[in-house]
Amino acid sequence: METFLARVLDVPWDEVHAEAELLEHALSDRLEERIDSALGHPTHDPHGDPIPPRDGPHEEGWGEALDAAPAGCMFRVERVSDRDSAALRYLGELGIYPGVVLTVEEQAPFGGPRWVRVGEERHPLGAALTRLVHGHAERG
């Protein structure tokens, strides 16, 4: 439902979780299957969360948190926690979404921000944000 709201209705990614929670309890299985088919059977929602299959096992891996990625690495964002809509909105404004590759430039000392580069833009992210972003680091 989140993917449908984001792709088809252009609902911002910081709003889709709450809206989907309301709607998914009102949908019939038949309508849900039609939506899934129309979307091409997506495997992940807009936040990178895996969509559970109707049948079979479901994996809920989170990957490494951005706050653990070493300075100097490239970090591929795979998943962003959807529990804080204000944080999602802010990360989205910075261009930090699943599929984005950013550069971890440095960690300021004494609990200061982690500096990341997204495209040409450099941003400081505090620990509250870097703990919400998950993926995998690659030495650059």
N, CA, C and O atoms as CSV, one atom per row, in Angstrom:
chain,resi,resn,atom,element,x,y,z
A,1,MET,N,N,0.817,-1.177,0.000
A,1,MET,CA,C,0.000,0.000,0.000
A,1,MET,C,C,0.877,1.265,0.000
A,1,MET,O,O,0.563,2.242,-0.680
A,2,GLU,N,N,1.974,1.236,0.765
A,2,GLU,CA,C,2.872,2.397,0.785
A,2,GLU,C,C,3.428,2.682,-0.603
A,2,GLU,O,O,3.498,3.837,-1.023
A,3,THR,N,N,3.817,1.644,-1.304
A,3,THR,CA,C,4.369,1.817,-2.640
A,3,THR,C,C,3.324,2.387,-3.583
A,3,THR,O,O,3.634,3.259,-4.395
A,4,PHE,N,N,2.104,1.910,-3.489
A,4,PHE,CA,C,1.014,2.444,-4.313
A,4,PHE,C,C,0.805,3.928,-4.028
A,4,PHE,O,O,0.717,4.734,-4.955
A,5,LEU,N,N,0.727,4.286,-2.760
A,5,LEU,CA,C,0.504,5.687,-2.393
A,5,LEU,C,C,1.632,6.578,-2.913
A,5,LEU,O,O,1.387,7.677,-3.411
A,6,ALA,N,N,2.869,6.094,-2.791
A,6,ALA,CA,C,4.015,6.903,-3.227
A,6,ALA,C,C,4.100,6.995,-4.744
A,6,ALA,O,O,4.259,8.088,-5.288
A,7,ARG,N,N,3.996,5.853,-5.438
A,7,ARG,CA,C,4.179,5.842,-6.893
A,7,ARG,C,C,3.002,6.421,-7.667
A,7,ARG,O,O,3.182,7.207,-8.597
A,8,VAL,N,N,1.812,6.026,-7.276
A,8,VAL,CA,C,0.640,6.372,-8.070
A,8,VAL,C,C,0.014,7.698,-7.629
A,8,VAL,O,O,-0.385,8.506,-8.467
A,9,LEU,N,N,-0.071,7.917,-6.326
A,9,LEU,CA,C,-0.734,9.118,-5.822
A,9,LEU,C,C,0.235,10.211,-5.398
A,9,LEU,O,O,-0.187,11.286,-4.972
A,10,ASP,N,N,1.540,9.939,-5.512
A,10,ASP,CA,C,2.560,10.940,-5.183
A,10,ASP,C,C,2.494,11.421,-3.732
A,10,ASP,O,O,2.813,12.574,-3.443
A,11,VAL,N,N,2.085,10.546,-2.832
A,11,VAL,CA,C,2.073,10.892,-1.408
A,11,VAL,C,C,3.529,10.925,-0.945
A,11,VAL,O,O,4.269,9.976,-1.206
A,12,PRO,N,N,3.961,11.988,-0.266
A,12,PRO,CA,C,5.359,12.073,0.186
A,12,PRO,C,C,5.742,10.891,1.073
A,12,PRO,O,O,4.911,10.365,1.813
A,13,TRP,N,N,7.005,10.480,0.991
A,13,TRP,CA,C,7.452,9.278,1.697
A,13,TRP,C,C,7.340,9.407,3.210
A,13,TRP,O,O,7.300,8.396,3.910
A,14,ASP,N,N,7.290,10.635,3.728
A,14,ASP,CA,C,7.140,10.802,5.170
A,14,ASP,C,C,5.683,10.690,5.615
A,14,ASP,O,O,5.403,10.724,6.813
A,15,GLU,N,N,4.753,10.557,4.668
A,15,GLU,CA,C,3.338,10.420,5.002
A,15,GLU,C,C,2.758,9.052,4.658
A,15,GLU,O,O,1.704,8.685,5.178
A,16,VAL,N,N,3.426,8.293,3.792
A,16,VAL,CA,C,2.823,7.053,3.287
A,16,VAL,C,C,2.601,5.996,4.366
A,16,VAL,O,O,1.625,5.249,4.292
A,17,HIS,N,N,3.468,5.915,5.351
A,17,HIS,CA,C,3.320,4.868,6.372
A,17,HIS,C,C,2.004,5.042,7.133
A,17,HIS,O,O,1.234,4.092,7.274
A,18,ALA,N,N,1.755,6.249,7.618
A,18,ALA,CA,C,0.534,6.491,8.393
A,18,ALA,C,C,-0.720,6.276,7.543
A,18,ALA,O,O,-1.697,5.687,8.006
A,19,GLU,N,N,-0.685,6.755,6.304
A,19,GLU,CA,C,-1.843,6.581,5.424
A,19,GLU,C,C,-2.067,5.111,5.100
A,19,GLU,O,O,-3.206,4.645,5.091
A,20,ALA,N,N,-1.005,4.388,4.837
A,20,ALA,CA,C,-1.129,2.962,4.504
A,20,ALA,C,C,-1.670,2.174,5.691
A,20,ALA,O,O,-2.457,1.246,5.507
A,21,GLU,N,N,-1.261,2.529,6.895
A,21,GLU,CA,C,-1.766,1.842,8.094
A,21,GLU,C,C,-3.285,1.923,8.151
A,21,GLU,O,O,-3.946,0.951,8.516
A,22,LEU,N,N,-3.832,3.061,7.797
A,22,LEU,CA,C,-5.287,3.232,7.812
A,22,LEU,C,C,-5.962,2.440,6.699
A,22,LEU,O,O,-7.004,1.820,6.911
A,23,LEU,N,N,-5.360,2.466,5.509
A,23,LEU,CA,C,-5.995,1.851,4.354
A,23,LEU,C,C,-5.864,0.338,4.282
A,23,LEU,O,O,-6.789,-0.343,3.839
A,24,GLU,N,N,-4.727,-0.193,4.710
A,24,GLU,CA,C,-4.509,-1.623,4.459
A,24,GLU,C,C,-5.471,-2.517,5.229
A,24,GLU,O,O,-5.644,-3.679,4.863
A,25,HIS,N,N,-6.093,-2.016,6.271
A,25,HIS,CA,C,-7.074,-2.814,7.010
A,25,HIS,C,C,-8.451,-2.762,6.351
A,25,HIS,O,O,-9.344,-3.531,6.706
A,26,ALA,N,N,-8.616,-1.856,5.396
A,26,ALA,CA,C,-9.896,-1.719,4.706
A,26,ALA,C,C,-9.893,-2.386,3.332
A,26,ALA,O,O,-10.943,-2.475,2.695
A,27,LEU,N,N,-8.740,-2.854,2.863
A,27,LEU,CA,C,-8.647,-3.468,1.539
A,27,LEU,C,C,-8.970,-4.954,1.587
A,27,LEU,O,O,-8.613,-5.657,2.532
A,28,SER,N,N,-9.637,-5.404,0.570
A,28,SER,CA,C,-9.829,-6.851,0.432
A,28,SER,C,C,-8.532,-7.448,-0.107
A,28,SER,O,O,-7.716,-6.741,-0.698
A,29,ASP,N,N,-8.348,-8.737,0.096
A,29,ASP,CA,C,-7.175,-9.419,-0.460
A,29,ASP,C,C,-7.164,-9.292,-1.977
A,29,ASP,O,O,-6.108,-9.133,-2.589
A,30,ARG,N,N,-8.344,-9.364,-2.574
A,30,ARG,CA,C,-8.448,-9.292,-4.031
A,30,ARG,C,C,-7.963,-7.937,-4.555
A,30,ARG,O,O,-7.219,-7.879,-5.534
A,31,LEU,N,N,-8.386,-6.842,-3.900
A,31,LEU,CA,C,-7.948,-5.519,-4.336
A,31,LEU,C,C,-6.459,-5.341,-4.077
A,31,LEU,O,O,-5.758,-4.751,-4.899
A,32,GLU,N,N,-5.974,-5.834,-2.967
A,32,GLU,CA,C,-4.541,-5.744,-2.670
A,32,GLU,C,C,-3.721,-6.476,-3.727
A,32,GLU,O,O,-2.671,-5.987,-4.143
A,33,GLU,N,N,-4.190,-7.641,-4.163
A,33,GLU,CA,C,-3.496,-8.392,-5.215
A,33,GLU,C,C,-3.501,-7.630,-6.533
A,33,GLU,O,O,-2.511,-7.659,-7.264
A,34,ARG,N,N,-4.592,-6.952,-6.847
A,34,ARG,CA,C,-4.665,-6.167,-8.091
A,34,ARG,C,C,-3.690,-4.993,-8.051
A,34,ARG,O,O,-3.032,-4.689,-9.045
A,35,ILE,N,N,-3.603,-4.339,-6.898
A,35,ILE,CA,C,-2.664,-3.219,-6.737
A,35,ILE,C,C,-1.235,-3.736,-6.875
A,35,ILE,O,O,-0.417,-3.126,-7.564
A,36,ASP,N,N,-0.933,-4.857,-6.224
A,36,ASP,CA,C,0.403,-5.453,-6.292
A,36,ASP,C,C,0.767,-5.775,-7.745
A,36,ASP,O,O,1.882,-5.501,-8.189
A,37,SER,N,N,-0.165,-6.347,-8.462
A,37,SER,CA,C,0.072,-6.703,-9.859
A,37,SER,C,C,0.276,-5.444,-10.719
A,37,SER,O,O,1.171,-5.404,-11.563
A,38,ALA,N,N,-0.546,-4.435,-10.504
A,38,ALA,CA,C,-0.429,-3.197,-11.279
A,38,ALA,C,C,0.917,-2.509,-11.049
A,38,ALA,O,O,1.433,-1.834,-11.940
A,39,LEU,N,N,1.483,-2.680,-9.856
A,39,LEU,CA,C,2.777,-2.078,-9.530
A,39,LEU,C,C,3.954,-2.936,-9.973
A,39,LEU,O,O,5.106,-2.524,-9.837
A,40,GLY,N,N,3.678,-4.124,-10.500
A,40,GLY,CA,C,4.757,-5.009,-10.947
A,40,GLY,C,C,5.359,-5.831,-9.825
A,40,GLY,O,O,6.521,-6.228,-9.903
A,41,HIS,N,N,4.587,-6.090,-8.786
A,41,HIS,CA,C,5.002,-6.915,-7.649
A,41,HIS,C,C,6.291,-6.389,-6.993
A,41,HIS,O,O,7.307,-7.084,-6.973
A,42,PRO,N,N,6.243,-5.166,-6.461
A,42,PRO,CA,C,7.451,-4.607,-5.819
A,42,PRO,C,C,7.872,-5.456,-4.624
A,42,PRO,O,O,7.043,-6.068,-3.951
A,43,THR,N,N,9.169,-5.478,-4.379
A,43,THR,CA,C,9.704,-6.261,-3.260
A,43,THR,C,C,10.025,-5.400,-2.047
A,43,THR,O,O,10.233,-5.917,-0.949
A,44,HIS,N,N,10.066,-4.056,-2.250
A,44,HIS,CA,C,10.392,-3.143,-1.154
A,44,HIS,C,C,9.492,-1.911,-1.223
A,44,HIS,O,O,9.077,-1.487,-2.302
A,45,ASP,N,N,9.203,-1.354,-0.066
A,45,ASP,CA,C,8.386,-0.141,-0.028
A,45,ASP,C,C,9.273,1.088,-0.227
A,45,ASP,O,O,10.483,0.929,-0.390
A,46,PRO,N,N,8.727,2.299,-0.220
A,46,PRO,CA,C,9.537,3.497,-0.486
A,46,PRO,C,C,10.675,3.740,0.509
A,46,PRO,O,O,11.618,4.470,0.201
A,47,HIS,N,N,10.597,3.139,1.690
A,47,HIS,CA,C,11.643,3.309,2.704
A,47,HIS,C,C,12.697,2.210,2.637
A,47,HIS,O,O,13.657,2.208,3.407
A,48,GLY,N,N,12.506,1.272,1.706
A,48,GLY,CA,C,13.441,0.164,1.568
A,48,GLY,C,C,13.063,-1.052,2.396
A,48,GLY,O,O,13.788,-2.047,2.398
A,49,ASP,N,N,11.936,-0.988,3.102
A,49,ASP,CA,C,11.489,-2.135,3.896
A,49,ASP,C,C,11.023,-3.242,2.955
A,49,ASP,O,O,10.302,-2.974,1.994
A,50,PRO,N,N,11.431,-4.485,3.226
A,50,PRO,CA,C,10.965,-5.576,2.369
A,50,PRO,C,C,9.461,-5.791,2.546
A,50,PRO,O,O,8.943,-5.756,3.662
A,51,ILE,N,N,8.783,-6.009,1.445
A,51,ILE,CA,C,7.351,-6.295,1.474
A,51,ILE,C,C,7.202,-7.803,1.644
A,51,ILE,O,O,7.694,-8.572,0.818
A,52,PRO,N,N,6.526,-8.230,2.708
A,52,PRO,CA,C,6.393,-9.679,2.932
A,52,PRO,C,C,5.653,-10.359,1.783
A,52,PRO,O,O,4.629,-9.859,1.319
A,53,PRO,N,N,6.172,-11.501,1.324
A,53,PRO,CA,C,5.455,-12.239,0.286
A,53,PRO,C,C,4.203,-12.890,0.878
A,53,PRO,O,O,4.120,-13.129,2.082
A,54,ARG,N,N,3.239,-13.167,0.011
A,54,ARG,CA,C,2.018,-13.846,0.486
A,54,ARG,C,C,2.352,-15.238,1.027
A,54,ARG,O,O,1.776,-15.687,2.018
A,55,ASP,N,N,3.283,-15.904,0.366
A,55,ASP,CA,C,3.688,-17.247,0.777
A,55,ASP,C,C,5.196,-17.292,0.845
A,55,ASP,O,O,5.874,-16.622,0.066
A,56,GLY,N,N,5.723,-18.063,1.754
A,56,GLY,CA,C,7.164,-18.235,1.831
A,56,GLY,C,C,7.792,-17.392,2.922
A,56,GLY,O,O,7.115,-16.643,3.627
A,57,PRO,N,N,9.113,-17.532,3.044
A,57,PRO,CA,C,9.826,-16.845,4.128
A,57,PRO,C,C,9.942,-15.334,3.893
A,57,PRO,O,O,9.874,-14.853,2.762
A,58,HIS,N,N,10.114,-14.619,4.977
A,58,HIS,CA,C,10.259,-13.158,4.933
A,58,HIS,C,C,11.520,-12.768,5.688
A,58,HIS,O,O,11.671,-13.101,6.864
A,59,GLU,N,N,12.422,-12.067,5.018
A,59,GLU,CA,C,13.663,-11.609,5.657
A,59,GLU,C,C,13.529,-10.144,6.003
A,59,GLU,O,O,13.024,-9.354,5.206
A,60,GLU,N,N,13.976,-9.781,7.184
A,60,GLU,CA,C,13.826,-8.418,7.676
A,60,GLU,C,C,15.181,-7.803,8.001
A,60,GLU,O,O,15.331,-7.176,9.050
A,61,GLY,N,N,16.177,-7.970,7.121
A,61,GLY,CA,C,17.518,-7.451,7.376
A,61,GLY,C,C,17.583,-5.934,7.309
A,61,GLY,O,O,16.922,-5.309,6.480
A,62,TRP,N,N,18.383,-5.351,8.185
A,62,TRP,CA,C,18.520,-3.898,8.219
A,62,TRP,C,C,19.843,-3.415,7.664
A,62,TRP,O,O,19.945,-2.244,7.297
A,63,GLY,N,N,20.834,-4.235,7.588
A,63,GLY,CA,C,22.138,-3.755,7.132
A,63,GLY,C,C,22.788,-2.893,8.195
A,63,GLY,O,O,22.279,-2.747,9.306
A,64,GLU,N,N,23.904,-2.338,7.835
A,64,GLU,CA,C,24.693,-1.509,8.746
A,64,GLU,C,C,24.073,-0.114,8.866
A,64,GLU,O,O,23.606,0.453,7.878
A,65,ALA,N,N,24.075,0.427,10.078
A,65,ALA,CA,C,23.598,1.796,10.266
A,65,ALA,C,C,24.665,2.771,9.775
A,65,ALA,O,O,25.859,2.493,9.879
A,66,LEU,N,N,24.241,3.890,9.251
A,66,LEU,CA,C,25.158,4.906,8.744
A,66,LEU,C,C,26.102,5.390,9.843
A,66,LEU,O,O,27.234,5.779,9.552
A,67,ASP,N,N,25.660,5.373,11.087
A,67,ASP,CA,C,26.538,5.860,12.165
A,67,ASP,C,C,27.730,4.943,12.418
A,67,ASP,O,O,28.663,5.325,13.125
A,68,ALA,N,N,27.710,3.735,11.848
A,68,ALA,CA,C,28.834,2.806,12.010
A,68,ALA,C,C,29.755,2.784,10.791
A,68,ALA,O,O,30.801,2.137,10.820
A,69,ALA,N,N,29.379,3.478,9.731
A,69,ALA,CA,C,30.184,3.460,8.504
A,69,ALA,C,C,31.452,4.296,8.690
A,69,ALA,O,O,31.392,5.402,9.226
A,70,PRO,N,N,32.588,3.773,8.253
A,70,PRO,CA,C,33.846,4.511,8.441
A,70,PRO,C,C,33.984,5.705,7.503
A,70,PRO,O,O,33.471,5.701,6.383
A,71,ALA,N,N,34.682,6.717,7.981
A,71,ALA,CA,C,34.956,7.887,7.150
A,71,ALA,C,C,35.745,7.446,5.915
A,71,ALA,O,O,36.606,6.570,5.997
A,72,GLY,N,N,35.447,8.053,4.791
A,72,GLY,CA,C,36.143,7.740,3.552
A,72,GLY,C,C,35.463,6.680,2.711
A,72,GLY,O,O,35.947,6.345,1.631
A,73,CYS,N,N,34.345,6.145,3.188
A,73,CYS,CA,C,33.692,5.085,2.418
A,73,CYS,C,C,32.514,5.631,1.629
A,73,CYS,O,O,31.987,6.708,1.909
A,74,MET,N,N,32.125,4.855,0.642
A,74,MET,CA,C,30.875,5.086,-0.071
A,74,MET,C,C,29.838,4.257,0.675
A,74,MET,O,O,30.128,3.143,1.112
A,75,PHE,N,N,28.649,4.786,0.820
A,75,PHE,CA,C,27.596,4.100,1.577
A,75,PHE,C,C,26.341,4.061,0.728
A,75,PHE,O,O,25.781,5.099,0.374
A,76,ARG,N,N,25.899,2.836,0.400
A,76,ARG,CA,C,24.667,2.665,-0.381
A,76,ARG,C,C,23.496,2.549,0.588
A,76,ARG,O,O,23.426,1.615,1.387
A,77,VAL,N,N,22.589,3.499,0.509
A,77,VAL,CA,C,21.404,3.503,1.370
A,77,VAL,C,C,20.444,2.437,0.864
A,77,VAL,O,O,20.056,2.434,-0.304
A,78,GLU,N,N,20.070,1.535,1.758
A,78,GLU,CA,C,19.136,0.475,1.397
A,78,GLU,C,C,17.797,0.610,2.108
A,78,GLU,O,O,16.764,0.166,1.609
A,79,ARG,N,N,17.835,1.228,3.277
A,79,ARG,CA,C,16.629,1.280,4.089
A,79,ARG,C,C,16.696,2.475,5.024
A,79,ARG,O,O,17.760,2.795,5.552
A,80,VAL,N,N,15.554,3.139,5.231
A,80,VAL,CA,C,15.469,4.268,6.150
A,80,VAL,C,C,14.253,4.029,7.047
A,80,VAL,O,O,13.152,3.786,6.554
A,81,SER,N,N,14.452,4.098,8.338
A,81,SER,CA,C,13.353,3.867,9.274
A,81,SER,C,C,12.232,4.869,9.017
A,81,SER,O,O,12.478,6.059,8.820
A,82,ASP,N,N,10.997,4.369,9.022
A,82,ASP,CA,C,9.846,5.228,8.746
A,82,ASP,C,C,9.099,5.628,10.014
A,82,ASP,O,O,7.957,6.082,9.936
A,83,ARG,N,N,9.718,5.470,11.170
A,83,ARG,CA,C,9.031,5.743,12.441
A,83,ARG,C,C,8.980,7.219,12.817
A,83,ARG,O,O,8.207,7.590,13.701
A,84,ASP,N,N,9.768,8.065,12.182
A,84,ASP,CA,C,9.794,9.487,12.504
A,84,ASP,C,C,9.578,10.279,11.225
A,84,ASP,O,O,10.507,10.455,10.436
A,85,SER,N,N,8.353,10.760,11.015
A,85,SER,CA,C,8.037,11.415,9.747
A,85,SER,C,C,8.812,12.720,9.559
A,85,SER,O,O,9.156,13.060,8.427
A,86,ALA,N,N,9.096,13.461,10.634
A,86,ALA,CA,C,9.873,14.695,10.502
A,86,ALA,C,C,11.296,14.374,10.042
A,86,ALA,O,O,11.849,15.078,9.197
A,87,ALA,N,N,11.890,13.312,10.597
A,87,ALA,CA,C,13.239,12.905,10.185
A,87,ALA,C,C,13.224,12.434,8.734
A,87,ALA,O,O,14.145,12.749,7.980
A,88,LEU,N,N,12.201,11.686,8.328
A,88,LEU,CA,C,12.085,11.243,6.933
A,88,LEU,C,C,11.991,12.442,5.993
A,88,LEU,O,O,12.650,12.480,4.953
A,89,ARG,N,N,11.178,13.405,6.361
A,89,ARG,CA,C,11.018,14.598,5.521
A,89,ARG,C,C,12.370,15.301,5.358
A,89,ARG,O,O,12.737,15.697,4.251
A,90,TYR,N,N,13.111,15.454,6.467
A,90,TYR,CA,C,14.407,16.124,6.422
A,90,TYR,C,C,15.407,15.337,5.578
A,90,TYR,O,O,16.090,15.913,4.731
A,91,LEU,N,N,15.501,14.020,5.804
A,91,LEU,CA,C,16.421,13.198,5.018
A,91,LEU,C,C,16.063,13.252,3.536
A,91,LEU,O,O,16.950,13.299,2.683
A,92,GLY,N,N,14.771,13.245,3.227
A,92,GLY,CA,C,14.332,13.362,1.845
A,92,GLY,C,C,14.749,14.683,1.224
A,92,GLY,O,O,15.144,14.728,0.059
A,93,GLU,N,N,14.664,15.771,2.005
A,93,GLU,CA,C,15.098,17.081,1.507
A,93,GLU,C,C,16.593,17.085,1.186
A,93,GLU,O,O,17.044,17.820,0.308
A,94,LEU,N,N,17.358,16.257,1.906
A,94,LEU,CA,C,18.795,16.151,1.662
A,94,LEU,C,C,19.114,15.184,0.520
A,94,LEU,O,O,20.264,15.096,0.090
A,95,GLY,N,N,18.111,14.462,0.029
A,95,GLY,CA,C,18.325,13.503,-1.051
A,95,GLY,C,C,18.761,12.138,-0.566
A,95,GLY,O,O,19.337,11.366,-1.333
A,96,ILE,N,N,18.495,11.822,0.701
A,96,ILE,CA,C,18.899,10.534,1.270
A,96,ILE,C,C,17.699,9.593,1.272
A,96,ILE,O,O,16.813,9.679,2.122
A,97,TYR,N,N,17.702,8.684,0.280
A,97,TYR,CA,C,16.647,7.700,0.038
A,97,TYR,C,C,17.293,6.350,-0.241
A,97,TYR,O,O,18.483,6.290,-0.548
A,98,PRO,N,N,16.525,5.259,-0.139
A,98,PRO,CA,C,17.054,3.972,-0.583
A,98,PRO,C,C,17.494,4.054,-2.047
A,98,PRO,O,O,16.800,4.621,-2.891
A,99,GLY,N,N,18.654,3.477,-2.322
A,99,GLY,CA,C,19.220,3.481,-3.664
A,99,GLY,C,C,20.282,4.545,-3.861
A,99,GLY,O,O,21.071,4.461,-4.802
A,100,VAL,N,N,20.316,5.536,-2.999
A,100,VAL,CA,C,21.296,6.611,-3.112
A,100,VAL,C,C,22.637,6.134,-2.557
A,100,VAL,O,O,22.692,5.432,-1.547
A,101,VAL,N,N,23.715,6.530,-3.237
A,101,VAL,CA,C,25.055,6.261,-2.728
A,101,VAL,C,C,25.624,7.596,-2.269
A,101,VAL,O,O,25.709,8.551,-3.042
A,102,LEU,N,N,26.005,7.644,-1.016
A,102,LEU,CA,C,26.591,8.867,-0.477
A,102,LEU,C,C,28.011,8.583,-0.016
A,102,LEU,O,O,28.415,7.427,0.108
A,103,THR,N,N,28.756,9.633,0.233
A,103,THR,CA,C,30.126,9.502,0.716
A,103,THR,C,C,30.168,9.938,2.168
A,103,THR,O,O,29.710,11.027,2.512
A,104,VAL,N,N,30.720,9.084,3.016
A,104,VAL,CA,C,30.919,9.445,4.413
A,104,VAL,C,C,32.259,10.160,4.470
A,104,VAL,O,O,33.303,9.542,4.261
A,105,GLU,N,N,32.238,11.449,4.750
A,105,GLU,CA,C,33.469,12.229,4.698
A,105,GLU,C,C,34.223,12.259,6.017
A,105,GLU,O,O,35.431,12.026,6.049
A,106,GLU,N,N,33.520,12.543,7.100
A,106,GLU,CA,C,34.208,12.613,8.387
A,106,GLU,C,C,33.210,12.546,9.528
A,106,GLU,O,O,32.014,12.779,9.352
A,107,GLN,N,N,33.730,12.225,10.695
A,107,GLN,CA,C,32.954,12.240,11.931
A,107,GLN,C,C,33.579,13.300,12.825
A,107,GLN,O,O,34.746,13.184,13.201
A,108,ALA,N,N,32.815,14.330,13.168
A,108,ALA,CA,C,33.335,15.365,14.058
A,108,ALA,C,C,33.560,14.748,15.439
A,108,ALA,O,O,32.788,13.887,15.862
A,109,PRO,N,N,34.597,15.176,16.139
A,109,PRO,CA,C,34.879,14.588,17.453
A,109,PRO,C,C,33.863,14.989,18.524
A,109,PRO,O,O,33.068,15.911,18.341
A,110,PHE,N,N,33.912,14.276,19.633
A,110,PHE,CA,C,33.106,14.571,20.822
A,110,PHE,C,C,31.603,14.561,20.544
A,110,PHE,O,O,30.864,15.427,21.013
A,111,GLY,N,N,31.172,13.575,19.781
A,111,GLY,CA,C,29.747,13.428,19.506
A,111,GLY,C,C,29.193,14.397,18.480
A,111,GLY,O,O,27.978,14.554,18.363
A,112,GLY,N,N,30.073,15.044,17.740
A,112,GLY,CA,C,29.632,15.977,16.706
A,112,GLY,C,C,29.015,15.240,15.532
A,112,GLY,O,O,28.907,14.014,15.559
A,113,PRO,N,N,28.613,15.959,14.517
A,113,PRO,CA,C,27.924,15.333,13.392
A,113,PRO,C,C,28.845,14.511,12.495
A,113,PRO,O,O,30.062,14.693,12.473
A,114,ARG,N,N,28.229,13.622,11.775
A,114,ARG,CA,C,28.893,12.869,10.711
A,114,ARG,C,C,28.613,13.636,9.428
A,114,ARG,O,O,27.457,13.904,9.099
A,115,TRP,N,N,29.662,13.986,8.710
A,115,TRP,CA,C,29.515,14.734,7.463
A,115,TRP,C,C,29.434,13.764,6.298
A,115,TRP,O,O,30.282,12.885,6.140
A,116,VAL,N,N,28.391,13.940,5.479
A,116,VAL,CA,C,28.208,13.091,4.306
A,116,VAL,C,C,28.037,13.971,3.076
A,116,VAL,O,O,27.591,15.115,3.165
A,117,ARG,N,N,28.398,13.414,1.932
A,117,ARG,CA,C,28.217,14.104,0.658
A,117,ARG,C,C,27.196,13.317,-0.157
A,117,ARG,O,O,27.338,12.115,-0.382
A,118,VAL,N,N,26.164,14.037,-0.591
A,118,VAL,CA,C,25.131,13.473,-1.463
A,118,VAL,C,C,25.199,14.277,-2.753
A,118,VAL,O,O,24.762,15.427,-2.802
A,119,GLY,N,N,25.746,13.668,-3.790
A,119,GLY,CA,C,25.973,14.410,-5.026
A,119,GLY,C,C,26.999,15.501,-4.771
A,119,GLY,O,O,28.110,15.222,-4.319
A,120,GLU,N,N,26.636,16.724,-5.056
A,120,GLU,CA,C,27.546,17.858,-4.853
A,120,GLU,C,C,27.355,18.521,-3.491
A,120,GLU,O,O,28.120,19.412,-3.122
A,121,GLU,N,N,26.346,18.093,-2.746
A,121,GLU,CA,C,26.015,18.728,-1.474
A,121,GLU,C,C,26.637,17.996,-0.288
A,121,GLU,O,O,26.653,16.766,-0.239
A,122,ARG,N,N,27.148,18.771,0.662
A,122,ARG,CA,C,27.748,18.224,1.885
A,122,ARG,C,C,26.825,18.562,3.049
A,122,ARG,O,O,26.403,19.708,3.200
A,123,HIS,N,N,26.509,17.543,3.888
A,123,HIS,CA,C,25.550,17.735,4.972
A,123,HIS,C,C,26.068,17.151,6.288
A,123,HIS,O,O,26.677,16.081,6.296
A,124,PRO,N,N,25.827,17.857,7.408
A,124,PRO,CA,C,26.124,17.278,8.719
A,124,PRO,C,C,24.898,16.523,9.226
A,124,PRO,O,O,23.785,17.048,9.186
A,125,LEU,N,N,25.094,15.309,9.697
A,125,LEU,CA,C,23.994,14.516,10.243
A,125,LEU,C,C,24.335,14.109,11.669
A,125,LEU,O,O,25.395,13.537,11.921
A,126,GLY,N,N,23.439,14.404,12.597
A,126,GLY,CA,C,23.616,13.975,13.972
A,126,GLY,C,C,23.300,12.501,14.127
A,126,GLY,O,O,22.760,11.870,13.218
A,127,ALA,N,N,23.642,11.959,15.285
A,127,ALA,CA,C,23.450,10.531,15.553
A,127,ALA,C,C,21.990,10.107,15.443
A,127,ALA,O,O,21.700,8.991,15.011
A,128,ALA,N,N,21.069,10.987,15.828
A,128,ALA,CA,C,19.650,10.633,15.743
A,128,ALA,C,C,19.243,10.320,14.302
A,128,ALA,O,O,18.362,9.491,14.075
A,129,LEU,N,N,19.873,10.971,13.338
A,129,LEU,CA,C,19.577,10.701,11.929
A,129,LEU,C,C,20.384,9.536,11.378
A,129,LEU,O,O,19.846,8.708,10.643
A,130,THR,N,N,21.661,9.458,11.719
A,130,THR,CA,C,22.496,8.395,11.137
A,130,THR,C,C,22.078,7.012,11.625
A,130,THR,O,O,22.381,6.010,10.977
A,131,ARG,N,N,21.386,6.947,12.757
A,131,ARG,CA,C,20.884,5.647,13.235
A,131,ARG,C,C,19.638,5.200,12.483
A,131,ARG,O,O,19.241,4.040,12.587
A,132,LEU,N,N,19.018,6.093,11.731
A,132,LEU,CA,C,17.811,5.757,10.965
A,132,LEU,C,C,18.123,5.249,9.559
A,132,LEU,O,O,17.271,4.633,8.918
A,133,VAL,N,N,19.337,5.505,9.080
A,133,VAL,CA,C,19.736,5.186,7.702
A,133,VAL,C,C,20.580,3.920,7.714
A,133,VAL,O,O,21.588,3.838,8.415
A,134,HIS,N,N,20.158,2.935,6.929
A,134,HIS,CA,C,20.854,1.643,6.899
A,134,HIS,C,C,21.218,1.262,5.472
A,134,HIS,O,O,20.539,1.641,4.518
A,135,GLY,N,N,22.293,0.513,5.347
A,135,GLY,CA,C,22.741,0.061,4.036
A,135,GLY,C,C,24.031,-0.697,4.178
A,135,GLY,O,O,24.204,-1.489,5.105
A,136,HIS,N,N,24.949,-0.450,3.245
A,136,HIS,CA,C,26.259,-1.100,3.361
A,136,HIS,C,C,27.330,-0.150,2.852
A,136,HIS,O,O,27.138,0.607,1.901
A,137,ALA,N,N,28.466,-0.226,3.532
A,137,ALA,CA,C,29.607,0.624,3.219
A,137,ALA,C,C,30.553,-0.108,2.280
A,137,ALA,O,O,30.730,-1.323,2.366
A,138,GLU,N,N,31.148,0.653,1.390
A,138,GLU,CA,C,32.156,0.124,0.469
A,138,GLU,C,C,33.353,1.057,0.525
A,138,GLU,O,O,33.197,2.276,0.457
A,139,ARG,N,N,34.508,0.508,0.645
A,139,ARG,CA,C,35.704,1.358,0.640
A,139,ARG,C,C,35.818,2.050,-0.696
A,139,ARG,O,O,35.725,1.407,-1.741
A,140,GLY,N,N,36.017,3.363,-0.676
A,140,GLY,CA,C,36.072,4.142,-1.914
A,140,GLY,C,C,37.422,4.413,-2.324
A,140,GLY,O,O,37.637,5.060,-3.349
